[in-house]
Amino acid sequence: MNGRQAKIPWAEVASAYFEGEAPKDPRARRGHSRDHGSDCKQVLIALVGAKEGIPLGHEVFEGNKHDCQTVGSIVREVEQLCG
């Protein structure tokens, strides 16, 4: 952070898996499962918020992305929108 206070004090990534092939959502991919459903396709949902617990933004990502790719992306986007 280089000595500056974080503008986005919290971020969370969750996964949601699909029962079936999920052919209509191109983001549904096989990846690391937090729900022990590694045979299922999933998406990742990143949520960032203010220190008061107020959500500032969210984004849905492909299920095979690593957390470091999702959190960084949504934090940069919200910081640009919120200043």
FILO-696581 format. One record per atom (N, C-alpha, C, O): residue number from 0; atom name; x, z, y. Coordinates in nm, 4 decimals. Atoms other than C-alpha are relative to their C-alpha. Example, Ala and Ser with C-alpha at 12.3 -4.5 7.8 and 13.67 -1.06 7.14 Angstrom:
<nodes>
<node k="0" a="N" u="0.0890" w="0.0000" v="-0.1190"/>
<node k="0" a="CA" u="1.2300" w="0.7800" v="-0.4500"/>
<node k="0" a="C" u="0.0900" w="0.0000" v="0.1200"/>
<node k="0" a="O" u="0.1936" w="0.0665" v="0.1181"/>
<node k="1" a="N" u="-0.0820" w="-0.0060" v="-0.1190"/>
<node k="1" a="CA" u="1.3670" w="0.7140" v="-0.1060"/>
<node k="1" a="C" u="-0.0770" w="0.0730" v="0.1090"/>
<node k="1" a="O" u="-0.0261" w="0.0899" v="0.2198"/>
</nodes>
This chain:
<nodes>
<node k="0" a="N" u="0.0807" w="0.0000" v="-0.1203"/>
<node k="0" a="CA" u="0.0000" w="0.0000" v="0.0000"/>
<node k="0" a="C" u="0.0847" w="0.0000" v="0.1264"/>
<node k="0" a="O" u="0.0313" w="-0.0210" v="0.2352"/>
<node k="1" a="N" u="-0.0905" w="0.0018" v="-0.1154"/>
<node k="1" a="CA" u="0.3039" w="0.0208" v="0.2308"/>
<node k="1" a="C" u="-0.0403" w="0.0973" v="0.1099"/>
<node k="1" a="O" u="-0.0297" w="0.0651" v="0.2282"/>
<node k="2" a="N" u="0.0315" w="-0.1026" v="-0.0973"/>
<node k="2" a="CA" u="0.1858" w="0.3402" v="0.3995"/>
<node k="2" a="C" u="-0.1335" w="-0.0142" v="0.0695"/>
<node k="2" a="O" u="-0.1684" w="0.0721" v="0.1500"/>
<node k="3" a="N" u="0.1299" w="0.0131" v="-0.0647"/>
<node k="3" a="CA" u="-0.1526" w="0.2104" v="0.5074"/>
<node k="3" a="C" u="-0.1097" w="0.0496" v="-0.0936"/>
<node k="3" a="O" u="-0.0944" w="0.0456" v="-0.2157"/>
<node k="4" a="N" u="0.1118" w="-0.0514" v="0.0787"/>
<node k="4" a="CA" u="-0.4820" w="0.3571" v="0.3914"/>
<node k="4" a="C" u="-0.0736" w="-0.1157" v="-0.0670"/>
<node k="4" a="O" u="-0.0940" w="-0.2210" v="-0.0066"/>
<node k="5" a="N" u="0.0717" w="0.1041" v="0.0730"/>
<node k="5" a="CA" u="-0.6664" w="0.1580" v="0.1277"/>
<node k="5" a="C" u="-0.1362" w="-0.0241" v="0.0630"/>
<node k="5" a="O" u="-0.2096" w="0.0706" v="0.0915"/>
<node k="6" a="N" u="0.1325" w="0.0347" v="-0.0524"/>
<node k="6" a="CA" u="-0.9689" w="-0.0272" v="0.2647"/>
<node k="6" a="C" u="-0.1033" w="0.0021" v="-0.1112"/>
<node k="6" a="O" u="-0.2212" w="0.0276" v="-0.0866"/>
<node k="7" a="N" u="0.0872" w="0.0012" v="0.1168"/>
<node k="7" a="CA" u="-1.1158" w="-0.0529" v="-0.0852"/>
<node k="7" a="C" u="0.0466" w="0.1139" v="-0.0908"/>
<node k="7" a="O" u="0.1371" w="0.0944" v="-0.1720"/>
<node k="8" a="N" u="-0.0526" w="-0.1145" v="0.0744"/>
<node k="8" a="CA" u="-1.0764" w="0.2937" v="-0.2381"/>
<node k="8" a="C" u="-0.0318" w="0.0027" v="-0.1487"/>
<node k="8" a="O" u="0.0336" w="0.0759" v="-0.2229"/>
<node k="9" a="N" u="0.0232" w="0.0000" v="0.1443"/>
<node k="9" a="CA" u="-1.2293" w="0.2194" v="-0.5773"/>
<node k="9" a="C" u="-0.0449" w="-0.1369" v="-0.0487"/>
<node k="9" a="O" u="-0.1097" w="-0.2133" v="0.0228"/>
<node k="10" a="N" u="0.0386" w="0.1236" v="0.0667"/>
<node k="10" a="CA" u="-1.2760" w="-0.0688" v="-0.8165"/>
<node k="10" a="C" u="-0.0230" w="0.0319" v="-0.1466"/>
<node k="10" a="O" u="0.0452" w="0.1167" v="-0.2041"/>
<node k="11" a="N" u="0.0346" w="-0.0227" v="0.1401"/>
<node k="11" a="CA" u="-1.4290" w="-0.0816" v="-1.1628"/>
<node k="11" a="C" u="-0.0244" w="-0.1354" v="-0.0656"/>
<node k="11" a="O" u="-0.0824" w="-0.2254" v="-0.0050"/>
<node k="12" a="N" u="0.0264" w="0.1211" v="0.0775"/>
<node k="12" a="CA" u="-1.4351" w="-0.3513" v="-1.4294"/>
<node k="12" a="C" u="-0.0726" w="0.0414" v="-0.1277"/>
<node k="12" a="O" u="-0.0288" w="0.1316" v="-0.1991"/>
<node k="13" a="N" u="0.0768" w="-0.0247" v="0.1224"/>
<node k="13" a="CA" u="-1.6945" w="-0.3514" v="-1.7066"/>
<node k="13" a="C" u="-0.0182" w="-0.1323" v="-0.0719"/>
<node k="13" a="O" u="-0.0065" w="-0.2393" v="-0.0122"/>
<node k="14" a="N" u="0.0281" w="0.1211" v="0.0756"/>
<node k="14" a="CA" u="-1.7695" w="-0.5961" v="-1.9826"/>
<node k="14" a="C" u="-0.1418" w="0.0063" v="-0.0547"/>
<node k="14" a="O" u="-0.1954" w="0.1140" v="-0.0806"/>
<node k="15" a="N" u="0.1323" w="0.0114" v="0.0615"/>
<node k="15" a="CA" u="-2.1024" w="-0.7173" v="-2.1156"/>
<node k="15" a="C" u="0.0101" w="-0.1122" v="-0.1020"/>
<node k="15" a="O" u="0.0508" w="-0.2234" v="-0.0686"/>
<node k="16" a="N" u="-0.0129" w="0.1018" v="0.1033"/>
<node k="16" a="CA" u="-2.1161" w="-0.9028" v="-2.4443"/>
<node k="16" a="C" u="-0.1346" w="-0.0606" v="-0.0357"/>
<node k="16" a="O" u="-0.2399" w="-0.0009" v="-0.0135"/>
<node k="17" a="N" u="0.1178" w="0.0767" v="0.0361"/>
<node k="17" a="CA" u="-2.3624" w="-1.1599" v="-2.5718"/>
<node k="17" a="C" u="-0.0184" w="0.0021" v="-0.1516"/>
<node k="17" a="O" u="0.0779" w="-0.0117" v="-0.2271"/>
<node k="18" a="N" u="0.0352" w="0.0194" v="0.1408"/>
<node k="18" a="CA" u="-2.5373" w="-1.1604" v="-2.9065"/>
<node k="18" a="C" u="-0.0343" w="-0.1473" v="-0.0130"/>
<node k="18" a="O" u="-0.1390" w="-0.1902" v="0.0354"/>
<node k="19" a="N" u="0.0206" w="0.1431" v="0.0107"/>
<node k="19" a="CA" u="-2.5078" w="-1.5281" v="-2.9935"/>
<node k="19" a="C" u="0.1098" w="-0.0762" v="0.0712"/>
<node k="19" a="O" u="0.2118" w="-0.0183" v="0.1088"/>
<node k="20" a="N" u="-0.1051" w="0.0869" v="-0.0545"/>
<node k="20" a="CA" u="-2.3128" w="-1.8193" v="-2.8492"/>
<node k="20" a="C" u="0.0018" w="-0.0089" v="0.1523"/>
<node k="20" a="O" u="0.1029" w="-0.0498" v="0.2092"/>
<node k="21" a="N" u="0.0085" w="0.0061" v="-0.1469"/>
<node k="21" a="CA" u="-2.4279" w="-1.7973" v="-2.4826"/>
<node k="21" a="C" u="0.0412" w="-0.1376" v="0.0527"/>
<node k="21" a="O" u="0.1306" w="-0.1463" v="0.1369"/>
<node k="22" a="N" u="-0.0437" w="0.1347" v="-0.0387"/>
<node k="22" a="CA" u="-2.4058" w="-2.1766" v="-2.4388"/>
<node k="22" a="C" u="-0.0249" w="-0.0360" v="0.1463"/>
<node k="22" a="O" u="0.0370" w="-0.1293" v="0.1974"/>
<node k="23" a="N" u="0.0339" w="0.0367" v="-0.1385"/>
<node k="23" a="CA" u="-2.5534" w="-2.1778" v="-2.0857"/>
<node k="23" a="C" u="0.0894" w="0.0667" v="0.1038"/>
<node k="23" a="O" u="0.0794" w="0.0345" v="0.2222"/>
<node k="24" a="N" u="-0.0891" w="-0.0665" v="-0.0956"/>
<node k="24" a="CA" u="-2.2876" w="-1.9523" v="-1.9276"/>
<node k="24" a="C" u="0.1448" w="-0.0332" v="-0.0342"/>
<node k="24" a="O" u="0.1982" w="0.0187" v="-0.1322"/>
<node k="25" a="N" u="-0.1383" w="0.0383" v="0.0300"/>
<node k="25" a="CA" u="-1.9398" w="-2.1099" v="-1.9123"/>
<node k="25" a="C" u="0.1000" w="0.1152" v="0.0147"/>
<node k="25" a="O" u="0.2135" w="0.1046" v="-0.0316"/>
<node k="26" a="N" u="-0.0890" w="-0.1156" v="-0.0139"/>
<node k="26" a="CA" u="-1.7921" w="-1.7696" v="-1.8200"/>
<node k="26" a="C" u="0.0055" w="0.0844" v="-0.1270"/>
<node k="26" a="O" u="0.0951" w="0.1675" v="-0.1420"/>
<node k="27" a="N" u="0.0045" w="-0.0770" v="0.1245"/>
<node k="27" a="CA" u="-1.8852" w="-1.6284" v="-2.1626"/>
<node k="27" a="C" u="0.1142" w="-0.0455" v="-0.0910"/>
<node k="27" a="O" u="0.1145" w="-0.1578" v="-0.1415"/>
<node k="28" a="N" u="-0.1189" w="0.0315" v="0.0802"/>
<node k="28" a="CA" u="-1.5557" w="-1.6162" v="-2.3532"/>
<node k="28" a="C" u="0.0381" w="0.1203" v="-0.0851"/>
<node k="28" a="O" u="0.0022" w="0.2339" v="-0.0541"/>
<node k="29" a="N" u="-0.0519" w="-0.1086" v="0.0824"/>
<node k="29" a="CA" u="-1.3941" w="-1.4134" v="-2.6261"/>
<node k="29" a="C" u="0.1255" w="0.0561" v="0.0658"/>
<node k="29" a="O" u="0.2131" w="-0.0194" v="0.1079"/>
<node k="30" a="N" u="-0.1149" w="-0.0655" v="-0.0608"/>
<node k="30" a="CA" u="-1.1453" w="-1.1598" v="-2.4908"/>
<node k="30" a="C" u="0.0071" w="0.1428" v="-0.0490"/>
<node k="30" a="O" u="-0.0617" w="0.1801" v="-0.1441"/>
<node k="31" a="N" u="-0.0118" w="-0.1415" v="0.0368"/>
<node k="31" a="CA" u="-1.0430" w="-0.7948" v="-2.5114"/>
<node k="31" a="C" u="-0.1343" w="0.0692" v="0.0211"/>
<node k="31" a="O" u="-0.1881" w="0.0697" v="0.1318"/>
<node k="32" a="N" u="0.1319" w="-0.0622" v="-0.0074"/>
<node k="32" a="CA" u="-1.3622" w="-0.6058" v="-2.5886"/>
<node k="32" a="C" u="0.0111" w="0.1499" v="0.0237"/>
<node k="32" a="O" u="0.0808" w="0.2198" v="-0.0498"/>
<node k="33" a="N" u="0.0088" w="-0.1437" v="-0.0238"/>
<node k="33" a="CA" u="-1.4280" w="-0.2635" v="-2.4396"/>
<node k="33" a="C" u="-0.1074" w="0.0625" v="-0.0891"/>
<node k="33" a="O" u="-0.1129" w="0.1845" v="-0.1049"/>
<node k="34" a="N" u="0.1132" w="-0.0465" v="0.0799"/>
<node k="34" a="CA" u="-1.7333" w="-0.2388" v="-2.6663"/>
<node k="34" a="C" u="0.0215" w="-0.0210" v="-0.1495"/>
<node k="34" a="O" u="-0.0723" w="-0.0059" v="-0.2278"/>
<node k="35" a="N" u="-0.0343" w="0.0222" v="0.1407"/>
<node k="35" a="CA" u="-1.5578" w="-0.3158" v="-2.9966"/>
<node k="35" a="C" u="-0.0824" w="-0.1124" v="-0.0622"/>
<node k="35" a="O" u="-0.1112" w="-0.1101" v="-0.1818"/>
<node k="36" a="N" u="0.0736" w="0.1157" v="0.0496"/>
<node k="36" a="CA" u="-1.7509" w="-0.6406" v="-3.0279"/>
<node k="36" a="C" u="0.0862" w="-0.1240" v="0.0127"/>
<node k="36" a="O" u="0.0437" w="-0.2223" v="0.0734"/>
<node k="37" a="N" u="-0.0971" w="0.1069" v="-0.0223"/>
<node k="37" a="CA" u="-1.4477" w="-0.8692" v="-3.0488"/>
<node k="37" a="C" u="-0.0454" w="-0.1350" v="-0.0541"/>
<node k="37" a="O" u="0.0120" w="-0.2379" v="-0.0183"/>
<node k="38" a="N" u="0.0489" w="0.1275" v="0.0508"/>
<node k="38" a="CA" u="-1.6436" w="-1.1331" v="-3.2389"/>
<node k="38" a="C" u="-0.1037" w="-0.0625" v="0.0930"/>
<node k="38" a="O" u="-0.1515" w="-0.1728" v="0.0665"/>
<node k="39" a="N" u="0.1025" w="0.0480" v="-0.0930"/>
<node k="39" a="CA" u="-1.8851" w="-1.1750" v="-2.9448"/>
<node k="39" a="C" u="0.0634" w="-0.0531" v="0.1281"/>
<node k="39" a="O" u="0.1691" w="-0.0067" v="0.1707"/>
<node k="40" a="N" u="-0.0418" w="0.0451" v="-0.1326"/>
<node k="40" a="CA" u="-1.8462" w="-1.3708" v="-2.6239"/>
<node k="40" a="C" u="-0.0434" w="0.1054" v="0.1016"/>
<node k="40" a="O" u="-0.1390" w="0.1795" v="0.0791"/>
<node k="41" a="N" u="0.0295" w="-0.1000" v="-0.1022"/>
<node k="41" a="CA" u="-1.8471" w="-1.1602" v="-2.3077"/>
<node k="41" a="C" u="0.0326" w="-0.0531" v="0.1380"/>
<node k="41" a="O" u="0.0987" w="-0.1560" v="0.1520"/>
<node k="42" a="N" u="-0.0397" w="0.0213" v="-0.1388"/>
<node k="42" a="CA" u="-1.8214" w="-1.1641" v="-1.9291"/>
<node k="42" a="C" u="0.0524" w="0.1323" v="0.0526"/>
<node k="42" a="O" u="0.0215" w="0.2383" v="-0.0020"/>
<node k="43" a="N" u="-0.0489" w="-0.1200" v="-0.0673"/>
<node k="43" a="CA" u="-1.6411" w="-0.9180" v="-1.7035"/>
<node k="43" a="C" u="-0.0678" w="0.0103" v="0.1355"/>
<node k="43" a="O" u="-0.0873" w="-0.0902" v="0.2039"/>
<node k="44" a="N" u="0.0647" w="-0.0248" v="-0.1280"/>
<node k="44" a="CA" u="-1.8092" w="-0.7614" v="-1.4015"/>
<node k="44" a="C" u="0.0885" w="0.0955" v="0.0783"/>
<node k="44" a="O" u="0.1120" w="0.2084" v="0.0354"/>
<node k="45" a="N" u="-0.0839" w="-0.0832" v="-0.0860"/>
<node k="45" a="CA" u="-1.5876" w="-0.6280" v="-1.1219"/>
<node k="45" a="C" u="-0.0843" w="0.0483" v="0.1171"/>
<node k="45" a="O" u="-0.1574" w="-0.0290" v="0.1791"/>
<node k="46" a="N" u="0.0738" w="-0.0629" v="-0.1101"/>
<node k="46" a="CA" u="-1.7342" w="-0.3878" v="-0.8656"/>
<node k="46" a="C" u="0.0985" w="0.0780" v="0.0847"/>
<node k="46" a="O" u="0.1804" w="0.1528" v="0.0312"/>
<node k="47" a="N" u="-0.0851" w="-0.0764" v="-0.0924"/>
<node k="47" a="CA" u="-1.5572" w="-0.2494" v="-0.5576"/>
<node k="47" a="C" u="-0.0881" w="0.0728" v="0.0996"/>
<node k="47" a="O" u="-0.1985" w="0.0283" v="0.1311"/>
<node k="48" a="N" u="0.0831" w="-0.0766" v="-0.0905"/>
<node k="48" a="CA" u="-1.6778" w="0.0142" v="-0.3176"/>
<node k="48" a="C" u="0.0766" w="0.0847" v="0.0990"/>
<node k="48" a="O" u="0.1983" w="0.1009" v="0.0901"/>
<node k="49" a="N" u="-0.0524" w="-0.0873" v="-0.1043"/>
<node k="49" a="CA" u="-1.6237" w="0.2396" v="-0.0197"/>
<node k="49" a="C" u="0.0156" w="0.1411" v="-0.0540"/>
<node k="49" a="O" u="-0.0403" w="0.1747" v="-0.1583"/>
<node k="50" a="N" u="-0.0263" w="-0.1358" v="0.0473"/>
<node k="50" a="CA" u="-1.5055" w="0.5996" v="-0.0497"/>
<node k="50" a="C" u="-0.1270" w="0.0831" v="-0.0122"/>
<node k="50" a="O" u="-0.1294" w="0.1808" v="-0.0871"/>
<node k="51" a="N" u="0.1269" w="-0.0725" v="0.0075"/>
<node k="51" a="CA" u="-1.8644" w="0.7187" v="0.0023"/>
<node k="51" a="C" u="-0.0778" w="-0.0345" v="-0.1261"/>
<node k="51" a="O" u="-0.1843" w="0.0219" v="-0.1509"/>
<node k="52" a="N" u="0.0670" w="0.0415" v="0.1214"/>
<node k="52" a="CA" u="-1.9562" w="0.5497" v="-0.3253"/>
<node k="52" a="C" u="-0.0915" w="-0.1196" v="0.0183"/>
<node k="52" a="O" u="-0.1633" w="-0.1587" v="-0.0738"/>
<node k="53" a="N" u="0.0860" w="0.1141" v="-0.0303"/>
<node k="53" a="CA" u="-2.1310" w="0.2583" v="-0.1585"/>
<node k="53" a="C" u="0.0653" w="-0.1280" v="-0.0522"/>
<node k="53" a="O" u="0.1782" w="-0.1587" v="-0.0139"/>
<node k="54" a="N" u="-0.0563" w="0.1269" v="0.0470"/>
<node k="54" a="CA" u="-2.0778" w="-0.0717" v="-0.3441"/>
<node k="54" a="C" u="0.0165" w="-0.0987" v="0.1153"/>
<node k="54" a="O" u="-0.0722" w="-0.1123" v="0.1995"/>
<node k="55" a="N" u="-0.0271" w="0.0990" v="-0.1039"/>
<node k="55" a="CA" u="-1.9203" w="-0.3379" v="-0.1220"/>
<node k="55" a="C" u="-0.0074" w="-0.1426" v="-0.0520"/>
<node k="55" a="O" u="-0.0317" w="-0.2355" v="0.0249"/>
<node k="56" a="N" u="0.0049" w="0.1339" v="0.0550"/>
<node k="56" a="CA" u="-1.9120" w="-0.6324" v="-0.3585"/>
<node k="56" a="C" u="0.0187" w="0.0008" v="-0.1499"/>
<node k="56" a="O" u="0.0660" w="0.0981" v="-0.2086"/>
<node k="57" a="N" u="-0.0180" w="0.0164" v="0.1442"/>
<node k="57" a="CA" u="-1.9136" w="-0.7583" v="-0.7129"/>
<node k="57" a="C" u="0.0246" w="-0.1467" v="-0.0303"/>
<node k="57" a="O" u="-0.0037" w="-0.2346" v="0.0511"/>
<node k="58" a="N" u="-0.0210" w="0.1371" v="0.0448"/>
<node k="58" a="CA" u="-1.8149" w="-1.0664" v="-0.9062"/>
<node k="58" a="C" u="-0.0004" w="-0.0003" v="-0.1520"/>
<node k="58" a="O" u="0.0419" w="0.0964" v="-0.2153"/>
<node k="59" a="N" u="0.0006" w="0.0170" v="0.1455"/>
<node k="59" a="CA" u="-1.8637" w="-1.1924" v="-1.2615"/>
<node k="59" a="C" u="0.1118" w="-0.0981" v="-0.0351"/>
<node k="59" a="O" u="0.1237" w="-0.2047" v="0.0252"/>
<node k="60" a="N" u="-0.1158" w="0.0796" v="0.0409"/>
<node k="60" a="CA" u="-1.5545" w="-1.3323" v="-1.4361"/>
<node k="60" a="C" u="-0.0102" w="-0.0399" v="-0.1464"/>
<node k="60" a="O" u="-0.0895" w="0.0153" v="-0.2227"/>
<node k="61" a="N" u="-0.0101" w="0.0409" v="0.1397"/>
<node k="61" a="CA" u="-1.4716" w="-1.5112" v="-1.7597"/>
<node k="61" a="C" u="0.0407" w="0.1195" v="-0.0853"/>
<node k="61" a="O" u="0.1173" w="0.2055" v="-0.0418"/>
<node k="62" a="N" u="-0.0235" w="-0.1129" v="0.0888"/>
<node k="62" a="CA" u="-1.4592" w="-1.2750" v="-2.0541"/>
<node k="62" a="C" u="0.1405" w="0.0124" v="-0.0538"/>
<node k="62" a="O" u="0.1737" w="0.1143" v="-0.1143"/>
<node k="63" a="N" u="-0.1359" w="-0.0071" v="0.0517"/>
<node k="63" a="CA" u="-1.0986" w="-1.3562" v="-2.1396"/>
<node k="63" a="C" u="0.1036" w="0.0296" v="0.1084"/>
<node k="63" a="O" u="0.2235" w="0.0159" v="0.0838"/>
<node k="64" a="N" u="-0.0945" w="-0.0340" v="-0.1079"/>
<node k="64" a="CA" u="-0.9442" w="-1.2527" v="-1.8046"/>
<node k="64" a="C" u="0.0478" w="0.1438" v="-0.0143"/>
<node k="64" a="O" u="-0.0225" w="0.2292" v="-0.0682"/>
<node k="65" a="N" u="-0.0561" w="-0.1350" v="-0.0014"/>
<node k="65" a="CA" u="-0.7202" w="-0.9491" v="-1.7686"/>
<node k="65" a="C" u="-0.0471" w="0.0704" v="0.1268"/>
<node k="65" a="O" u="-0.0706" w="0.0059" v="0.2290"/>
<node k="66" a="N" u="0.0481" w="-0.0771" v="-0.1158"/>
<node k="66" a="CA" u="-0.8291" w="-0.6686" v="-1.5325"/>
<node k="66" a="C" u="0.0791" w="-0.0281" v="0.1269"/>
<node k="66" a="O" u="0.0210" w="-0.0345" v="0.2352"/>
<node k="67" a="N" u="-0.0805" w="0.0219" v="-0.1213"/>
<node k="67" a="CA" u="-0.5386" w="-0.7353" v="-1.2956"/>
<node k="67" a="C" u="-0.0383" w="-0.1305" v="0.0697"/>
<node k="67" a="O" u="-0.0186" w="-0.1435" v="0.1905"/>
<node k="68" a="N" u="0.0456" w="0.1253" v="-0.0617"/>
<node k="68" a="CA" u="-0.6763" w="-1.0870" v="-1.2375"/>
<node k="68" a="C" u="-0.1353" w="0.0170" v="0.0680"/>
<node k="68" a="O" u="-0.1637" w="-0.0505" v="0.1670"/>
<node k="69" a="N" u="0.1346" w="-0.0156" v="-0.0548"/>
<node k="69" a="CA" u="-1.0293" w="-0.9657" v="-1.1663"/>
<node k="69" a="C" u="-0.0007" w="0.0919" v="0.1219"/>
<node k="69" a="O" u="-0.0574" w="0.0567" v="0.2253"/>
<node k="70" a="N" u="0.0033" w="-0.0984" v="-0.1087"/>
<node k="70" a="CA" u="-0.9718" w="-0.6599" v="-0.9465"/>
<node k="70" a="C" u="0.0675" w="-0.0547" v="0.1251"/>
<node k="70" a="O" u="0.0133" w="-0.0423" v="0.2350"/>
<node k="71" a="N" u="-0.0703" w="0.0543" v="-0.1163"/>
<node k="71" a="CA" u="-0.7173" w="-0.8288" v="-0.7203"/>
<node k="71" a="C" u="-0.0818" w="-0.1040" v="0.0729"/>
<node k="71" a="O" u="-0.0835" w="-0.1071" v="0.1959"/>
<node k="72" a="N" u="0.0808" w="0.1056" v="-0.0588"/>
<node k="72" a="CA" u="-0.9475" w="-1.1232" v="-0.6630"/>
<node k="72" a="C" u="-0.1169" w="0.0553" v="0.0807"/>
<node k="72" a="O" u="-0.1381" w="0.0133" v="0.1945"/>
<node k="73" a="N" u="0.1177" w="-0.0535" v="-0.0700"/>
<node k="73" a="CA" u="-1.2575" w="-0.9221" v="-0.5684"/>
<node k="73" a="C" u="0.0413" w="0.0885" v="0.1175"/>
<node k="73" a="O" u="-0.0269" w="0.0892" v="0.2200"/>
<node k="74" a="N" u="-0.0468" w="-0.0829" v="-0.1122"/>
<node k="74" a="CA" u="-1.0602" w="-0.6765" v="-0.3508"/>
<node k="74" a="C" u="0.0386" w="-0.0883" v="0.1176"/>
<node k="74" a="O" u="0.0003" w="-0.0594" v="0.2310"/>
<node k="75" a="N" u="-0.0382" w="0.0912" v="-0.1092"/>
<node k="75" a="CA" u="-0.9082" w="-0.9633" v="-0.1486"/>
<node k="75" a="C" u="-0.1236" w="-0.0613" v="0.0661"/>
<node k="75" a="O" u="-0.1305" w="-0.0725" v="0.1885"/>
<node k="76" a="N" u="0.1221" w="0.0610" v="-0.0550"/>
<node k="76" a="CA" u="-1.2504" w="-1.1248" v="-0.1092"/>
<node k="76" a="C" u="-0.0783" w="0.0962" v="0.0879"/>
<node k="76" a="O" u="-0.1229" w="0.0589" v="0.1965"/>
<node k="77" a="N" u="0.0762" w="-0.0994" v="-0.0774"/>
<node k="77" a="CA" u="-1.4219" w="-0.8060" v="0.0104"/>
<node k="77" a="C" u="0.0772" w="0.0382" v="0.1261"/>
<node k="77" a="O" u="0.0165" w="0.0559" v="0.2318"/>
<node k="78" a="N" u="-0.0786" w="-0.0322" v="-0.1195"/>
<node k="78" a="CA" u="-1.1333" w="-0.7225" v="0.2474"/>
<node k="78" a="C" u="-0.0125" w="-0.1104" v="0.1056"/>
<node k="78" a="O" u="-0.0163" w="-0.0809" v="0.2250"/>
<node k="79" a="N" u="0.0177" w="0.1097" v="-0.0955"/>
<node k="79" a="CA" u="-1.1700" w="-1.0689" v="0.4060"/>
<node k="79" a="C" u="-0.1375" w="0.0057" v="0.0655"/>
<node k="79" a="O" u="-0.1510" w="-0.0191" v="0.1853"/>
<node k="80" a="N" u="0.1360" w="-0.0071" v="-0.0544"/>
<node k="80" a="CA" u="-1.5457" w="-1.0232" v="0.4466"/>
<node k="80" a="C" u="-0.0203" w="0.1203" v="0.0911"/>
<node k="80" a="O" u="-0.0882" w="0.1103" v="0.1934"/>
<node k="81" a="N" u="0.0232" w="-0.1246" v="-0.0732"/>
<node k="81" a="CA" u="-1.5305" w="-0.6645" v="0.5740"/>
<node k="81" a="C" u="0.1031" w="0.0278" v="0.1067"/>
<node k="81" a="O" u="0.0829" w="0.1140" v="0.1923"/>
<node k="82" a="N" u="-0.1031" w="-0.0185" v="-0.1003"/>
<node k="82" a="CA" u="-1.2143" w="-0.6902" v="0.7766"/>
<node k="82" a="C" u="0.0936" w="0.1050" v="-0.0303"/>
<node k="82" a="O" u="0.1856" w="0.1300" v="0.0475"/>
</nodes>
